[in-house]
Amino acid sequence: MNLLTDWNCHLLPMMGEWIASPRDAREAMVRLHARTGIRRFCMMAEFDFMRESLPCFLLERDRAMRELSQVLPRGVRIFAGGYLRLRPGVSEVVGLTKLCVPRLGLLPVLLPWNGMTQDEAKEWNRLLYHTSARPMIMEADHFVSRFPPAEVDRLLGLNAVYQFNYLSLKDPKIRAVLRKLMKRGATVVFGTGVNSPGSAGYYDFRAATEAAEADFGKEMLGTLLTMKPTV
């Protein structure tokens, strides 16, 4: 599995995480690669329109990307991301599609982990049906674990890309959901959520993939972990 990608990498320097410098980010990538083999990273940071404007967020993200690109380990590739925290009113922010993953038109969205309020549900519908971007639902494993089954089924029936944590593969409930998604032809991608050199050094990728391989088989697991989103 040489084509693995981290679709939820939180190692952008000084973007609200535990990374104080590009050198810290580089060290975390080196450690993460040693444990996972990952060389492609979608660099995520949270955009919350209640804390900052979208232009300010993009300026900071692009600055962090430039600084990190100067110290990358050999053979590592990064591309810019940015996920939208769902809040009432966020669909009215001008230029949301600038958060889309480059060349894929996917808008990463983090939904509330403990269920949606009525206003949040209305906002989610606006994003789904009144924007041109296809949603990429971040950290979908949290919703599978916390939401009622009926809400999970609705969430998994959307025309969306679903991002799970690699470590969630250890959970039989998550693996059952992944089987359903593969059966209906949905696109699933994986990320680490790693946000520091420390968490990178202890990321137990091997245990997760061994559990998944015992359940799915090597071929099916390889297909699952190397899915590529399309426009």
C-alpha positions in Angstrom: 0.0 0.0 0.0 2.4 2.6 -1.3 -0.3 5.1 -2.3 -1.6 6.0 1.2 -2.7 9.6 1.9 -3.4 11.4 5.1 -6.5 13.3 4.3 -6.7 14.9 7.8 -3.3 16.0 8.7 -3.2 18.7 11.4 0.5 19.7 11.2 0.4 23.2 9.7 2.6 25.4 11.8 0.9 27.9 14.0 -2.6 27.1 12.8 -4.2 26.5 16.2 -2.7 23.1 16.8 0.4 21.9 18.7 2.8 22.7 15.9 4.9 25.8 16.8 7.2 25.7 13.8 7.9 24.1 10.4 10.6 22.1 12.0 8.1 20.6 14.5 5.9 19.7 11.5 8.8 18.1 9.7 9.7 16.0 12.7 6.1 14.8 13.1 5.9 13.8 9.4 9.1 11.8 9.7 7.8 10.0 12.7 4.4 9.4 11.0 5.9 8.1 7.9 8.0 5.6 9.9 4.9 4.2 11.4 2.5 4.3 8.4 4.5 4.8 5.2 2.4 7.8 4.3 4.0 10.3 2.0 1.0 12.4 0.8 -0.6 14.8 3.3 -3.7 17.0 2.9 -2.9 19.8 5.4 -6.1 20.6 7.3 -6.9 23.5 9.6 -10.3 24.5 11.0 -12.1 27.5 9.6 -14.6 28.9 12.1 -16.3 32.0 10.7 -17.2 33.1 14.2 -13.5 33.5 15.0 -12.0 34.9 11.8 -12.8 36.0 8.3 -12.2 33.6 5.4 -9.6 35.8 3.7 -7.6 36.0 7.0 -7.8 32.2 7.4 -6.6 31.6 3.8 -3.7 34.0 4.2 -2.6 32.2 7.3 -3.0 28.8 5.8 -1.1 29.7 2.7 1.7 31.2 4.8 2.0 28.0 6.8 2.0 25.9 3.6 4.9 28.0 2.1 6.9 27.7 5.3 6.3 24.0 5.6 7.1 23.3 1.9 10.7 24.6 2.5 11.5 21.9 5.1 9.6 18.9 3.8 11.3 15.5 4.1 12.4 14.0 0.8 9.6 12.4 -1.2 6.8 14.0 0.8 4.0 15.8 -0.9 1.6 18.2 0.7 -1.5 19.9 -0.6 -3.7 22.6 1.1 -7.0 21.8 2.8 -9.2 23.5 5.3 -12.4 22.2 6.9 -15.5 24.1 7.6 -17.0 23.9 11.1 -20.8 23.8 10.7 -22.5 26.7 12.5 -25.7 28.5 11.8 -25.1 31.2 9.1 -21.9 29.7 7.7 -23.5 29.0 4.3 -23.7 32.8 3.9 -20.0 33.3 4.0 -18.8 34.5 0.6 -16.2 32.3 -1.1 -16.6 29.0 0.8 -15.5 27.1 -2.3 -12.0 28.5 -1.8 -11.8 25.8 1.0 -12.3 23.0 -1.5 -9.5 20.5 -1.9 -7.5 21.5 -5.0 -8.7 20.0 -8.3 -11.3 17.8 -6.6 -14.0 20.3 -5.7 -14.6 18.7 -2.3 -15.6 21.0 0.6 -14.4 19.5 3.9 -17.1 19.9 6.6 -16.9 19.0 10.3 -20.4 18.3 11.7 -21.3 18.6 15.4 -20.2 15.3 17.1 -23.2 15.3 19.5 -26.0 15.8 17.1 -27.3 18.8 15.2 -29.6 21.5 16.5 -32.5 22.5 14.3 -30.6 25.5 13.1 -27.5 23.4 12.4 -29.6 20.9 10.4 -31.0 23.7 8.3 -27.5 25.0 7.7 -26.3 21.6 6.7 -29.2 21.3 4.1 -28.2 24.6 2.7 -24.6 23.5 2.2 -25.8 20.2 0.7 -28.3 21.5 -1.8 -27.3 25.1 -2.5 -23.6 25.0 -3.0 -21.7 23.7 -6.0 -19.2 21.7 -3.9 -19.5 18.1 -3.0 -19.1 17.7 0.8 -16.3 15.7 2.4 -17.5 14.7 5.8 -14.6 14.9 8.2 -14.0 12.4 11.0 -17.1 10.4 10.1 -16.1 7.6 12.6 -17.1 9.9 15.4 -20.7 10.2 14.0 -20.9 6.4 13.6 -20.0 6.0 17.2 -22.2 8.7 18.7 -25.2 9.3 16.5 -28.5 7.2 16.6 -28.5 4.5 13.9 -31.3 6.2 11.9 -29.2 9.4 11.7 -26.1 7.4 10.8 -28.0 5.8 7.9 -29.1 9.1 6.6 -25.6 10.5 6.8 -24.2 7.6 5.0 -26.7 7.9 2.1 -25.5 11.2 0.9 -23.5 12.0 -2.3 -20.5 12.8 -0.2 -16.9 11.6 0.5 -16.4 10.2 3.9 -13.2 10.6 5.9 -12.4 8.2 8.6 -9.4 7.9 11.0 -7.1 5.0 10.1 -7.2 4.0 13.8 -11.0 3.5 13.6 -10.3 0.4 11.6 -9.8 -1.4 14.9 -13.5 -1.0 15.7 -15.8 -3.8 14.4 -18.7 -1.3 14.2 -16.7 1.0 12.0 -15.7 -1.9 9.7 -19.3 -2.9 9.3 -20.2 0.7 8.2 -17.2 0.7 5.8 -18.5 -2.5 4.2 -21.9 -0.8 3.6 -20.3 2.2 2.1 -18.1 0.1 -0.2 -21.1 -2.0 -1.2 -23.0 1.1 -2.4 -20.0 2.5 -4.2 -19.3 5.4 -1.9 -15.9 7.0 -1.7 -14.0 6.7 1.6 -10.7 8.3 2.5 -8.6 8.1 5.6 -6.6 10.4 7.7 -4.6 10.4 11.0 -5.7 13.6 12.7 -2.1 13.8 14.1 -1.3 17.2 15.4 2.1 16.9 17.1 5.4 15.0 17.0 4.3 13.1 20.1 1.1 11.8 18.7 2.8 10.9 15.4 5.4 8.8 17.3 2.7 6.7 19.0 0.2 6.4 16.1 -0.7 2.7 16.2 -1.3 2.2 12.4 -0.1 -1.4 12.4 -2.6 -2.7 14.9 -5.5 -0.9 13.1 -4.6 -2.3 9.7 -3.9 -5.8 11.0 -7.4 -5.9 12.6 -8.9 -4.7 9.3 -7.0 -7.2 7.2 -8.1 -10.0 9.4 -11.7 -8.9 8.7 -11.7 -7.7 5.1 -8.8 -9.6 3.6 -5.7 -8.0 2.1 -7.1 -7.2 -1.3 -10.3 -5.5 0.0 -8.3 -3.6 2.6 -5.9 -2.4 -0.1 -8.8 -1.2 -2.2 -10.4 0.6 0.7 -7.3 2.4 1.8 -6.3 3.6 -1.7 -9.6 5.1 -2.9 -9.2 8.3 -4.8 -11.9 10.9 -4.8 -13.0 12.2 -8.2 -14.7 15.4 -9.2 
